[in-house]
Amino acid sequence: MEANPAQETLPPISQEELDEAIKKHIMFDKCKPGGARAHIKFKSLVGLSFRGANLSGADFTGSDLRNCNLSKGKFHGTIFYGCNLQGSDMSSSDFTRADFRGADVTGANMKESDLEGADLRQGARVITQTESGDSISTSNGKTTFKGVGLENANLSNARAAMVDLSDSDLKSARMAHIDLSQADLQNTNLTNAFMEGANLEESKLNGSIMVGTNTDGANFEGAIYEEVLTDAPQGKVFDYTEEEDPLVKLLKSHNTWLQHAGQKGKRIDLTEYDMRMVRDLARYALTNVVADRAIFQGMVLMRAQMQCCSFQDSDFRDAKLQEADLRGTSFRTAKLTRADLSNANLSPLFFSEDRKRATDLSHADLSFADLSGANLQDVNLKGANLKGANLSKANLIGADLTEADMEGAVLEKAKLS
């Protein structure tokens, strides 16, 4: 994740200094002699560990907290005003009534954290001075929770007007009576979220996923609500009233087609099918399948055999594709936001020594996807959206990244020759 250039000038704090500040803050909280409230404002704490710390009521205004470990901590009422928390681990922590105004939490993990009553509204521009006396802006005042993992988090009664929560994972989040007026919730996963009495007035919900979402008593006045994925089938579905499983019937003919080089049987065509009702799809051999503009959102497809397929413009958001064999497959313009492709094989499919078919992810949306350890050798990623994607330890040798958006992508130990 990229920092505000101004934050690079902030004076750094070491882990030892932070540990001492935490120790004194705990003593202050217990009213012991020598204690002092933690006021660590306009400092750089990049990559430091707060794991398990109790810093309720501390003040970190304007500080750079990128890639920090704040997991399993207690931060009740803590001030993170104008902070940069991009990519931090904030899971299973108590952030009740914390102040996140003007903070940038892009790509952070806040799974199972408690943000009840937290303030996520816009803040004012945060200004500080360098040691030389120059004024610098460490925050533009915009509150950004883009691409944040908030599964099972509690945001009940949070104040989040105008916050950017686009591309975030809010599965099963508790958001009763939250104020999300004018908020950006585009492409957000709200599956099974509890939003009873939520204020969504003038919010942007374009392309969001609202499967099993409870919105009883919610205010949607003026909200933009287009291309929202719900429980209702969106496309063709299989008729399971027949004696024989219709998908199995098609796959049998498809396998005959493969075995006889197209002379017998028929190639399976799942174009525009909503596949979400199909259980255990990964157990079928899906080599050479055509499924353009189909929906696979949220499906478990771990270790699936999906070589040489066509999934152009299909929806694989939040799909579990760990260790899947996807060699030679086309995902051109497909939606793969938040998909788990860790250790997946997306290298070329070789037919002979001089004939191969590269995997095509051109213009695909892979924002905040997990591609850690994936084999992406020679893959076509031209024009792809890789914002916030995890590419650590991925093999990108020979990959075409022309015009790809790599903002905030993690490339630690990736092979980039």
DRENNUNU-590411 format. One record per atom (N, C-alpha, C): x, y, z. Coordinates in steps of 0.02 Angstrom, whole numbers, padded with zeros to 5 digits, always signed. Example, Ala and Ser with C-alpha at 12.3 -4.5 7.8 and 13.67 -1.06 7.14 Angstrom:
// DRENNUNU-590411
+00660-00284+00390 +00615-00225+00390 +00660-00165+00390 +00642-00112+00354 +00684-00053+00357 +00645+00002+00394 
// end
This chain:
// DRENNUNU-590411
+00041-00059+00000 +00000+00000+00000 +00044+00063+00000 +00025+00111-00039 +00064+00172-00044 +00044+00222+00010 +00093+00256+00037 +00079+00307+00087 +00073+00375+00055 +00041+00420+00091 +00043+00490+00073 +00116+00512+00077 +00144+00543+00024 +00214+00564+00026 +00232+00604+00088 +00183+00642+00114 +00196+00683+00173 +00211+00639+00234 +00180+00579+00236 +00190+00536+00294 +00260+00507+00297 +00295+00506+00240 +00363+00481+00240 +00409+00525+00282 +00388+00587+00294 +00429+00634+00333 +00414+00631+00407 +00365+00591+00428 +00347+00588+00499 +00403+00554+00539 +00418+00579+00598 +00470+00548+00640 +00451+00478+00661 +00496+00430+00654 +00479+00360+00669 +00481+00344+00744 +00440+00294+00762 +00439+00266+00830 +00463+00194+00824 +00507+00172+00868 +00531+00103+00866 +00483+00058+00904 +00490-00008+00895 +00449-00056+00931 +00460-00050+01006 +00523-00038+01026 +00539-00031+01097 +00504+00030+01127 +00504+00086+01089 +00470+00147+01113 +00395+00137+01118 +00367+00100+01069 +00295+00087+01071 +00279+00043+01130 +00318-00010+01142 +00306-00055+01198 +00307-00017+01264 +00353+00031+01270 +00357+00071+01331 +00295+00115+01339 +00272+00144+01283 +00212+00186+01285 +00151+00145+01305 +00147+00082+01279 +00091+00038+01297 +00093+00021+01371 +00154+00007+01397 +00162-00010+01467 +00139+00048+01512 +00159+00109+01494 +00140+00168+01534 +00065+00182+01529 +00036+00168+01470 -00035+00180+01460 -00076+00132+01503 -00054+00070+01508 -00089+00021+01550 -00084+00042+01624 -00026+00067+01644 -00017+00091+01713 -00063+00151+01725 -00069+00196+01675 -00114+00253+01682 -00186+00230+01689 -00205+00179+01649 -00274+00153+01650 -00290+00123+01718 -00239+00095+01752 -00248+00065+01818 -00232+00113+01875 -00221+00177+01857 -00207+00230+01906 -00145+00215+01949 -00095+00185+01915 -00033+00170+01951 +00018+00226+01940 +00064+00237+01988 +00115+00289+01980 +00160+00276+01919 +00178+00330+01886 +00221+00324+01828 +00184+00312+01763 +00118+00306+01767 +00079+00294+01707 +00068+00358+01667 +00054+00350+01602 +00041+00408+01559 -00001+00386+01499 -00052+00426+01483 -00093+00411+01426 -00051+00415+01362 -00061+00367+01316 -00023+00365+01254 -00048+00418+01206 -00006+00468+01192 -00020+00519+01142 +00035+00514+01089 +00024+00474+01038 +00075+00462+00986 +00049+00492+00921 +00052+00558+00917 +00022+00594+00861 +00075+00613+00809 +00055+00607+00744 +00098+00625+00688 +00165+00590+00691 +00163+00524+00701 +00223+00483+00704 +00217+00426+00653 +00274+00397+00635 +00274+00338+00590 +00285+00276+00632 +00235+00230+00628 +00238+00167+00665 +00231+00109+00617 +00252+00118+00555 +00241+00068+00502 +00268+00000+00522 +00224-00051+00517 +00245-00120+00528 +00253-00141+00600 +00237-00098+00648 +00246-00116+00719 +00188-00159+00744 +00199-00193+00801 +00150-00238+00829 +00117-00209+00892 +00050-00207+00891 +00010-00187+00949 -00029-00248+00975 -00014-00307+00949 -00054-00367+00961 -00071-00376+01035 -00136-00380+01050 -00159-00393+01118 -00154-00334+01165 -00134-00276+01140 -00124-00218+01184 -00191-00185+01203 -00192-00155+01262 -00249-00115+01283 -00230-00042+01278 -00254-00009+01225 -00239+00062+01214 -00303+00102+01208 -00353+00083+01246 -00416+00120+01247 -00404+00192+01268 -00431+00238+01229 -00424+00309+01245 -00360+00340+01222 -00316+00302+01189 -00253+00331+01163 -00267+00375+01103 -00218+00416+01085 -00226+00463+01029 -00169+00453+00980 -00188+00432+00916 -00139+00422+00863 -00151+00470+00805 -00180+00525+00817 -00199+00573+00764 -00143+00583+00714 -00160+00574+00649 -00113+00589+00594 -00055+00542+00587 -00054+00486+00622 +00004+00441+00620 -00002+00391+00563 +00056+00365+00544 +00061+00315+00490 +00065+00246+00522 +00010+00207+00516 +00006+00142+00547 -00001+00087+00495 +00027+00098+00436 +00022+00047+00383 +00054-00019+00405 +00019-00073+00386 +00045-00142+00395 +00061-00158+00468 +00026-00126+00514 +00036-00141+00585 -00007-00200+00606 +00010-00231+00661 -00029-00285+00690 -00066-00259+00751 -00131-00245+00742 -00173-00221+00796 -00224-00274+00816 -00210-00337+00800 -00258-00390+00812 -00266-00405+00887 -00326-00426+00906 -00343-00448+00973 -00327-00395+01026 -00331-00332+01006 -00318-00277+01052 -00381-00243+01076 -00373-00198+01122 -00430-00159+01148 -00416-00086+01134 -00459-00056+01092 -00450+00014+01071 -00516+00052+01079 -00549+00041+01135 -00613+00074+01149 -00601+00150+01153 -00635+00187+01109 -00629+00260+01111 -00562+00287+01087 -00520+00245+01058 -00455+00267+01034 -00462+00313+00973 -00419+00362+00968 -00422+00411+00913 -00373+00391+00858 -00402+00374+00799 -00363+00360+00739 -00378+00413+00686 -00392+00473+00708 -00411+00527+00663 -00355+00541+00612 -00372+00536+00547 -00323+00551+00495 -00266+00503+00489 -00272+00443+00519 -00218+00394+00516 -00218+00354+00451 -00160+00328+00433 -00154+00282+00377 -00146+00212+00406 -00199+00171+00398 -00199+00103+00424 -00201+00052+00368 -00178+00070+00310 -00182+00026+00251 -00147-00041+00265 -00181-00095+00248 -00150-00161+00251 -00138-00188+00321 -00165-00156+00373 -00152-00179+00441 -00197-00237+00461 -00172-00277+00508 -00212-00332+00536 -00246-00304+00598 -00312-00294+00593 -00351-00265+00647 -00406-00313+00668 -00395-00378+00656 -00446-00428+00668 -00456-00442+00742 -00518-00460+00759 -00537-00482+00827 -00519-00431+00881 -00524-00367+00864 -00508-00314+00912 -00570-00273+00930 -00565-00238+00985 -00619-00195+01009 -00605-00123+00989 -00644-00099+00939 -00639-00030+00917 -00704+00008+00932 -00740-00013+00984 -00802+00020+01000 -00790+00094+01014 -00831+00135+00983 -00829+00209+00991 -00762+00240+00972 -00722+00203+00934 -00658+00232+00910 -00671+00285+00856 -00625+00331+00849 -00632+00387+00801 -00588+00373+00741 -00621+00354+00684 -00585+00340+00622 -00597+00395+00570 -00619+00453+00590 -00633+00506+00540 -00569+00523+00501 -00577+00526+00436 -00520+00544+00393 -00466+00491+00388 -00480+00431+00414 -00429+00377+00412 -00433+00339+00347 -00377+00310+00326 -00374+00267+00268 -00358+00196+00291 -00409+00152+00286 -00402+00084+00311 -00404+00035+00253 -00388+00058+00194 -00390+00017+00132 -00353-00049+00141 -00388-00104+00124 -00357-00170+00123 -00341-00200+00190 -00365-00170+00245 -00351-00197+00312 -00396-00256+00327 -00375-00296+00375 -00415-00354+00397 -00446-00337+00464 -00513-00328+00465 -00549-00313+00526 -00601-00367+00542 -00586-00427+00519 -00632-00483+00529 -00645-00493+00604 -00710-00499+00620 -00734-00514+00688 -00715-00459+00738 -00702-00399+00713 -00688-00343+00759 -00753-00308+00778 -00751-00273+00834 -00810-00238+00860 -00801-00163+00850 -00843-00134+00805 -00840-00063+00791 -00906-00029+00811 -00940-00058+00860 -01004-00029+00880 -00995+00044+00903 -01035+00088+00873 -01033+00158+00891 -00971+00195+00867 -00929+00163+00825 -00869+00197+00800 -00888+00253+00752 -00845+00303+00748 -00857+00361+00704 -00814+00354+00642 -00849+00339+00585 -00815+00330+00521 -00831+00386+00472 -00856+00441+00497 -00876+00496+00453 -00814+00531+00424 -00828+00576+00376 -00774+00615+00347 -00745+00661+00401 -00680+00675+00394 -00648+00721+00440 -00622+00782+00403 -00593+00827+00440 -00562+00886+00408 -00492+00867+00385 -00463+00908+00341 -00394+00896+00320 -00347+00901+00380 -00304+00852+00388 -00259+00850+00446 -00191+00879+00427 -00172+00931+00462 -00110+00967+00448 -00063+00962+00508 +00001+00950+00494 +00052+00953+00546 +00113+00989+00519 +00164+00996+00558 +00225+01030+00537 +00285+00984+00544 +00332+00990+00497 +00395+00953+00501 +00441+00989+00549 +00498+00956+00564 +00547+00986+00609 +00575+01051+00581 +00573+01057+00514 +00598+01118+00482 +00546+01174+00482 +00486+01157+00507 +00434+01208+00511 +00386+01209+00452 +00397+01165+00403 +00352+01162+00345 +00287+01129+00363 +00231+01156+00340 +00166+01126+00351 +00154+01070+00300 +00130+01012+00323 +00115+00957+00278 +00046+00929+00294 +00014+00901+00244 -00052+00870+00253 -00043+00795+00256 -00061+00764+00313 -00055+00692+00320 -00120+00656+00303 -00174+00693+00294 -00239+00663+00276 -00281+00715+00240 -00318+00692+00189 -00361+00739+00153 -00431+00742+00184 -00442+00706+00238 -00506+00709+00273 -00556+00657+00250 -00541+00623+00194 -00587+00572+00169 -00577+00507+00207 -00632+00477+00230 -00628+00413+00266 -00635+00356+00216 -00585+00312+00214 -00584+00258+00164 -00576+00190+00197 -00626+00147+00189 -00624+00078+00212 -00628+00031+00152 -00601+00052+00096 -00605+00015+00033 -00569-00052+00038 -00604-00106+00016 -00572-00171+00015 -00557-00200+00083 -00592-00179+00135 -00578-00202+00203 -00615-00268+00217 -00582-00313+00252 -00614-00376+00274 -00649-00365+00339 -00716-00362+00337 -00757-00348+00397 -00806-00405+00410 -00789-00465+00389 -00833-00522+00399 -00846-00533+00474 -00910-00541+00492 -00932-00551+00562 -00916-00492+00608 -00899-00436+00580 -00884-00377+00622 -00949-00346+00647 -00944-00309+00702 -01001-00275+00730 -00994-00200+00718 -01038-00172+00675 -01038-00100+00661 -01105-00069+00681 -01139-00100+00727 -01204-00074+00748 -01196-00004+00776 -01242+00040+00755 -01244+00109+00778 -01183+00151+00758 -01142+00124+00713 -01083+00163+00690 -01105+00222+00648 -01067+00275+00651 -01080+00335+00610 -01033+00332+00550 -01061+00316+00493 -01020+00303+00433 -01045+00341+00372 -01074+00399+00383 -01098+00439+00327 -01040+00457+00281 -01050+00447+00216 -01003+00465+00163 -00939+00422+00162 -00936+00369+00202 -00876+00328+00204 -00871+00286+00140 -00810+00271+00118 -00798+00229+00059 -00787+00157+00083 -00838+00114+00075 -00833+00043+00093 -00835-00001+00031 -00822+00028-00027 -00826-00010-00089 -00777-00068-00089 -00796-00123-00122 -00755-00183-00130 -00741-00219-00064 -00774-00200-00010 -00761-00230+00055 -00802-00294+00066 -00778-00335+00113 -00812-00397+00131 -00848-00387+00198 -00914-00382+00195 -00955-00372+00255 -01001-00431+00267 -00979-00491+00247 -01020-00550+00258 -01037-00558+00332 -01102-00568+00346 -01126-00582+00414 -01109-00526+00464 -01094-00466+00439 -01080-00410+00484 -01145-00386+00517 -01139-00363+00578 -01196-00336+00615 -01195-00260+00609 -01245-00233+00575 -01245-00161+00560 -01314-00131+00575 -01344-00152+00630 -01409-00125+00649 -01403-00050+00663 -01447-00012+00631 -01453+00061+00643 -01389+00099+00626 -01348+00071+00583 -01288+00107+00560 -01308+00164+00513 -01272+00219+00516 -01284+00275+00470 -01236+00270+00411 -01262+00247+00354 -01222+00241+00293 -01248+00288+00239 -01277+00343+00260 -01302+00391+00211 -01246+00418+00168 -01257+00419+00103 -01209+00443+00052 -01145+00402+00052 -01147+00341+00080 -01088+00299+00081 -01079+00263+00014 -01017+00243+00000 -01001+00206-00061 -00995+00132-00043 -01046+00093-00064 -01047+00022-00050 -01046-00019-00115 -01017+00011-00167 -01016-00022-00231 -00971-00085-00229 -00998-00139-00258 -00960-00202-00263 -00943-00232-00194 -00981-00214-00143 -00970-00239-00075 -01009-00303-00063 -00980-00350-00026 -01014-00412-00010 -01051-00404+00056 -01118-00402+00052 -01160-00394+00111 -01200-00457+00125 -01174-00514+00104 -01209-00578+00114 -01223-00590+00188 -01287-00603+00203 -01309-00618+00271 -01294-00563+00322 -01281-00502+00297 -01271-00446+00343 -01337-00427+00376 -01333-00404+00439 -01393-00383+00476 -01394-00307+00476 -01440-00278+00436 -01441-00205+00426 -01509-00176+00446 -01540-00206+00495 -01605-00183+00517 -01601-00110+00540 -01645-00069+00512 -01648+00001+00532 -01590+00044+00508 -01550+00017+00461 -01492+00055+00436 -01514+00114+00393 -01476+00168+00395 -01490+00226+00353 -01445+00222+00292 -01475+00205+00234 -01438+00199+00171 -01459+00253+00122 -01483+00308+00148 -01508+00363+00107 -01452+00389+00061 -01466+00392-00004 -01420+00417-00055 -01354+00379-00057 -01354+00317-00034 -01293+00277-00038 -01287+00245-00107 -01227+00223-00124 -01214+00190-00188 -01206+00115-00175 -01254+00076-00200 -01253+00004-00190 -01243-00034-00256 -01221+00001-00308 -01211-00030-00374 -01168-00092-00368 -01192-00148-00396 -01151-00208-00400 -01138-00242-00334 -01172-00222-00281 -01161-00254-00216 -01194-00323-00214 -01174-00363-00165 -01201-00431-00157 -01243-00431-00094 -01308-00441-00101 -01354-00438-00045 -01395-00503-00041 -01359-00558-00034 -01390-00624-00028 -01405-00636+00046 -01468-00646+00063 -01486-00659+00133 -01478-00599+00178 -01473-00539+00150 -01463-00478+00190 -01528-00455+00222 -01525-00441+00286 -01584-00417+00323 -01584-00340+00323 -01631-00311+00286 -01636-00238+00281 -01703-00213+00307 -01733-00250+00354 -01798-00230+00381 -01793-00160+00411 -01838-00117+00390 -01840-00049+00417 -01785-00003+00393 -01744-00026+00345 -01689+00016+00320 -01716+00071+00275 -01680+00127+00274 -01699+00184+00232 -01657+00184+00169 -01690+00171+00111 -01655+00169+00046 -01672+00230+00003 -01700+00282+00033 -01721+00340-00006 -01662+00370-00044 -01670+00374-00110 -01619+00405-00152 -01558+00361-00164 -01559+00299-00140 -01501+00254-00149 -01497+00230-00222 -01436+00222-00247 -01425+00195-00314 -01417+00120-00306 -01464+00083-00338 -01471+00012-00324 -01475-00026-00390 -01418-00031-00425 -01417-00061-00491 -01371-00122-00492 -01391-00174-00530 -01352-00236-00538 -01333-00267-00471 -01379-00264-00423 -01368-00295-00358 -01382-00370-00362 -01336-00410-00336 -01344-00483-00337 -01381-00504-00273 -01439-00535-00281 -01480-00557-00224 -01489-00633-00226 -01535-00657-00183 -01549-00729-00181 -01582-00753-00245 -01618-00709-00277 -01655-00729-00338 -01607-00748-00393 -01621-00802-00430 -01578-00822-00486 -01571-00766-00537 -01511-00756-00561 -01499-00704-00611 -01467-00737-00672 -01509-00769-00711 -01486-00805-00769 -01521-00872-00773 -01497-00916-00816 -01527-00982-00823 -01508-01026-00764 -01554-01070-00745 -01541-01118-00691 -01561-01188-00713 -01535-01238-00679 -01551-01308-00696 -01618-01328-00665 -01652-01371-00701 -01716-01398-00679 -01703-01465-00643 -01706-01463-00577 -01691-01523-00538 -01753-01566-00524 -01807-01554-00561 -01866-01596-00554 -01858-01661-00595 -01808-01662-00640 -01795-01721-00680 -01763-01776-00637 -01769-01838-00659 -01740-01894-00622 -01664-01890-00621 -01634-01877-00679 -01561-01873-00684 -01539-01802-00674 -01484-01795-00636 -01456-01728-00624 -01440-01697-00692 -01471-01638-00708 -01461-01609-00775 -01389-01590-00790 -01352-01568-00738 -01281-01550-00749 -01240-01612-00764 -01252-01666-00727 -01216-01729-00738 -01230-01754-00809 -01291-01748-00831 -01310-01769-00898 -01271-01731-00951 -01264-01665-00942 -01226-01623-00989 -01152-01640-00986 -01126-01653-00926 -01055-01668-00918 -01037-01735-00949 -01083-01783-00946 -01070-01848-00979 -01061-01839-01054 -01105-01799-01084 -01100-01786-01155 -01036-01746-01170 -01017-01701-01124 -00957-01662-01132 -00894-01706-01130 -00893-01753-01084 -00835-01799-01079 -00830-01842-01141 -00887-01863-01169 -00886-01901-01231 -00857-01859-01287 -00876-01795-01288 -00851-01747-01338 -00775-01740-01332 -00749-01738-01270 -00677-01732-01259 -00640-01795-01282 -00668-01852-01264 -00635-01916-01280 -00633-01931-01354 -00682-01906-01391 -00686-01920-01463 -00671-01859-01506 -00633-01812-01477 -00609-01754-01515 -00665-01717-01551 -00723-01713-01519 -00779-01676-01548 -00821-01714-01597 -00804-01778-01611 -00842-01817-01659 -00906-01846-01629 -00906-01855-01563 -00965-01879-01528 -00977-01835-01467 -01038-01839-01441 -01055-01798-01383 -01062-01725-01401 -01064-01683-01350 -01073-01611-01360 -01037-01572-01306 -01002-01520-01327 -00967-01477-01280 -01018-01440-01236 -01005-01440-01171 -01052-01408-01125 -01048-01332-01130 -01105-01300-01132 -01109-01227-01137 -01152-01201-01079 -01120-01170-01030 -01154-01143-00971 -01159-01068-00974 -01156-01039-01033 -01160-00967-01041 -01224-00940-01011 -01216-00888-00969 -01271-00852-00937 -01310-00895-00886 -01279-00949-00861 -01309-00988-00807 -01290-00958-00739 -01337-00960-00692 -01323-00945-00622 -01306-01011-00588 -01241-01021-00574 -01217-01086-00549 -01219-01091-00473 -01243-01040-00439 -01239-01039-00366 -01279-01095-00332 -01328-01123-00367 -01369-01176-00337 -01336-01245-00344 -01281-01249-00382 -01249-01314-00394 -01201-01329-00336 -01213-01384-00302 -01170-01403-00246 -01110-01445-00270 -01054-01436-00236 -00994-01476-00250 -00973-01473-00323 -00976-01415-00353 -00958-01409-00424 -00885-01428-00435 -00843-01416-00385 -00771-01429-00393 -00755-01503-00403 -00801-01549-00385 -00786-01621-00392 -00793-01644-00464 -00822-01602-00507 -00829-01620-00578 -00767-01597-00617 -00747-01636-00667 -00694-01614-00713 -00725-01565-00762 -00701-01504-00761 -00732-01451-00801 -00687-01427-00858 -00642-01469-00880 -00596-01452-00935 -00635-01431-00998 -00614-01376-01027 -00640-01352-01091 -00713-01329-01089 -00738-01313-01030 -00807-01290-01022 -00813-01217-01047 -00869-01201-01077 -00886-01132-01095 -00939-01108-01046 -00924-01053-01010 -00972-01026-00961 -00964-00950-00958 -00971-00918-01016 -00965-00845-01019 -01027-00813-00986 -01015-00756-00954 -01069-00717-00922 -01109-00759-00872 -01075-00807-00841 -01107-00850-00791 -01090-00824-00721 -01128-00849-00671 -01119-00825-00602 -01093-00883-00558 -01033-00872-00530 -01002-00920-00484 -00987-00885-00418 -01018-00829-00404 -01002-00788-00346 -01005-00828-00281 -00951-00823-00242 -00949-00854-00176 -00943-00929-00175 -00935-00961-00232 -00935-01035-00234 -00867-01063-00212 -00869-01123-00183 -00809-01157-00161 -00785-01202-00218 -00728-01184-00248 -00701-01219-00306 -00627-01237-00295 -00611-01253-00233 -00542-01271-00216 -00519-01333-00254 -00458-01328-00282 -00427-01382-00319 -00468-01403-00381 -00510-01360-00405 -00552-01376-00464 -00508-01384-00526 -00529-01430-00571 -00495-01441-00634 -00533-01401-00688 -00508-01342-00704 -00543-01296-00749 -00495-01270-00803 -00460-01317-00835 -00411-01299-00886 -00446-01282-00952 -00417-01234-00988 -00438-01219-01057 -00512-01200-01062 -00539-01170-01010 -00610-01150-01010 -00618-01079-01035 -00681-01059-01045 -00697-00990-01063 -00746-00963-01011 -00722-00916-00970 -00764-00884-00919 -00766-00808-00930 -00769-00788-00992 -00767-00717-01007 -00828-00681-00978 -00813-00626-00942 -00864-00582-00913 -00906-00618-00861 -00880-00672-00830 -00916-00708-00778 -00901-00679-00709 -00943-00696-00660 -00939-00669-00593 -00911-00721-00545 -00847-00712-00525 -00814-00756-00476 -00797-00719-00412 -00833-00664-00398 -00818-00626-00337 -00824-00671-00275 -00776-00666-00230 -00775-00703-00166 -00770-00778-00175 -00758-00803-00235 -00752-00875-00246 -00688-00903-00214 -00691-00965-00191 -00633-00999-00162 -00602-01044-00215 -00546-01021-00243 -00513-01057-00298 -00442-01077-00279 -00430-01089-00215 -00363-01108-00193 -00340-01172-00228 -00279-01169-00253 -00246-01227-00284 -00284-01254-00345 -00328-01214-00374 -00365-01236-00434 -00318-01237-00494 -00331-01283-00540 -00292-01287-00602 -00331-01248-00656 -00307-01189-00671 -00342-01144-00717 -00299-01130-00779 -00254-01174-00795 -00208-01163-00851 -00246-01154-00917 -00225-01105-00955 -00252-01093-01022 -00323-01068-01024 -00351-01048-00967 -00421-01027-00964 -00427-00952-00975 -00483-00931-01004 -00495-00860-01016 -00543-00832-00964 -00518-00783-00926 -00559-00745-00879 -00564-00672-00902 -00560-00662-00966 -00560-00594-00993 -00622-00556-00969 -00611-00496-00941 -00663-00451-00914 -00705-00483-00858 -00681-00537-00828 -00719-00569-00774 -00711-00530-00709 -00759-00541-00663 -00757-00510-00597 -00729-00560-00547 -00671-00544-00518 -00639-00588-00470 -00621-00551-00406 -00658-00498-00391 -00645-00459-00331 -00648-00504-00269 -00598-00499-00226 -00593-00535-00163 -00588-00611-00172 -00581-00636-00233 -00575-00708-00244 -00510-00735-00214 -00513-00796-00187 -00454-00828-00159 -00424-00874-00212 -00369-00851-00243 -00334-00889-00294 -00264-00909-00269 -00258-00913-00204 -00192-00929-00176 -00169-00998-00200 -00106-01001-00222 -00074-01062-00247 -00110-01093-00307 -00151-01054-00341 -00184-01079-00402 -00133-01080-00459 -00146-01124-00508 -00102-01130-00566 -00134-01095-00626 -00107-01037-00644 -00132-00999-00700 -00078-00992-00754 -00033-01039-00756 +00021-01039-00806 -00008-01064-00873 +00032-01062-00926 +00007-01086-00992 -00008-01160-00992 -00054-01180-01036 -00068-01251-01048 -00030-01271-01112 +00015-01319-01105 +00056-01341-01162 +00024-01400-01198 +00017-01393-01264 -00010-01446-01306 +00047-01485-01340 +00103-01450-01351 +00164-01480-01378 +00221-01433-01360 +00281-01449-01380 +00339-01408-01363 +00333-01337-01389 +00303-01329-01447 +00299-01262-01477 +00227-01235-01480 +00182-01268-01445 +00112-01244-01446 +00085-01241-01374 +00065-01181-01354 +00038-01172-01287 -00018-01120-01288 -00058-01121-01235 -00112-01073-01228 -00105-01038-01161 -00093-00973-01163 -00084-00935-01101 -00151-00920-01068 -00150-00914-01003 -00210-00895-00966 -00224-00821-00977 -00287-00804-00989 -00306-00735-01006 -00346-00703-00950 -00316-00655-00917 -00349-00615-00865 -00351-00542-00886 -00349-00530-00949 -00348-00460-00973 -00413-00424-00954 -00404-00364-00929 -00460-00321-00909 -00506-00353-00856 -00481-00404-00821 -00520-00435-00767 -00513-00392-00704 -00563-00395-00661 -00562-00359-00597 -00538-00406-00542 -00475-00399-00523 -00445-00440-00470 -00430-00398-00408 -00466-00344-00399 -00454-00300-00342 -00463-00338-00277 -00414-00332-00233 -00413-00363-00166 -00418-00439-00168 -00401-00469-00226 -00399-00542-00231 -00335-00569-00198 -00337-00631-00175 -00279-00663-00146 -00247-00708-00198 -00190-00685-00225 -00152-00723-00275 -00085-00745-00247 -00080-00749-00181 -00017-00767-00150 +00003-00838-00170 +00065-00845-00190 +00092-00910-00210 +00065-00937-00275 +00025-00898-00311 -00004-00922-00374 +00048-00923-00429 +00040-00970-00476 +00084-00974-00534 +00052-00934-00590 +00078-00874-00603 +00051-00829-00654 +00100-00820-00711 +00142-00869-00723 +00192-00865-00775 +00159-00855-00844 +00183-00805-00880 +00159-00789-00948 +00085-00770-00951 +00053-00757-00895 -00018-00740-00895 -00030-00672-00927 -00087-00664-00959 -00106-00600-00989 -00147-00560-00938 -00116-00509-00908 -00149-00466-00860 -00155-00395-00887 -00155-00388-00952 -00158-00322-00983 -00223-00287-00963 -00216-00227-00936 -00274-00187-00917 -00312-00214-00857 -00285-00263-00821 -00320-00292-00764 -00319-00245-00704 -00370-00250-00662 -00374-00212-00600 -00346-00255-00544 -00287-00238-00519 -00253-00274-00466 -00245-00232-00403 -00289-00183-00396 -00285-00139-00337 -00291-00180-00273 -00243-00172-00229 -00246-00205-00164 -00239-00280-00166 -00223-00309-00224 -00217-00382-00230 -00154-00407-00193 -00158-00466-00166 -00101-00497-00132 -00065-00542-00182 -00007-00520-00205 +00034-00557-00253 +00099-00582-00221 +00100-00586-00155 +00161-00608-00121 +00178-00680-00141 +00241-00691-00156 +00268-00757-00175 +00238-00784-00240 +00203-00741-00278 +00174-00763-00342 +00228-00765-00396 +00220-00809-00444 +00266-00814-00501 +00237-00773-00558 +00267-00715-00571 +00244-00670-00624 +00293-00666-00682 +00337-00715-00687 +00387-00715-00741 +00352-00717-00809 +00368-00669-00851 +00339-00667-00918 +00268-00641-00922 +00239-00620-00865 +00170-00596-00866 +00166-00528-00901 +00110-00517-00935 +00098-00453-00969 +00056-00409-00923 +00088-00359-00893 +00055-00313-00846 +00044-00244-00877 +00044-00242-00943 +00034-00178-00978 -00033-00147-00957 -00030-00085-00935 -00089-00046-00917 -00128-00075-00858 -00099-00124-00823 -00132-00152-00763 -00128-00101-00706 -00180-00098-00665 -00182-00052-00608 -00156-00090-00547 -00096-00074-00524 -00063-00109-00469 -00064-00069-00404 -00105-00018-00399 -00106+00025-00340 -00119-00016-00277 -00073-00013-00229 -00082-00047-00166 -00072-00122-00168 -00051-00149-00225 -00040-00222-00229 +00021-00242-00188 +00016-00301-00157 +00071-00327-00116 +00113-00374-00159 +00177-00357-00167 +00222-00395-00211 +00281-00425-00174 +00275-00434-00109 +00329-00460-00069 +00350-00530-00092 +00413-00537-00109 +00444-00600-00131 +00413-00628-00195 +00379-00585-00233 +00352-00608-00298 +00408-00612-00349 +00403-00658-00397 +00452-00665-00451 +00429-00622-00509 +00470-00572-00525 +00450-00522-00575 +00497-00516-00634 +00536-00567-00647 +00584-00563-00703 +00548-00552-00769 
// end
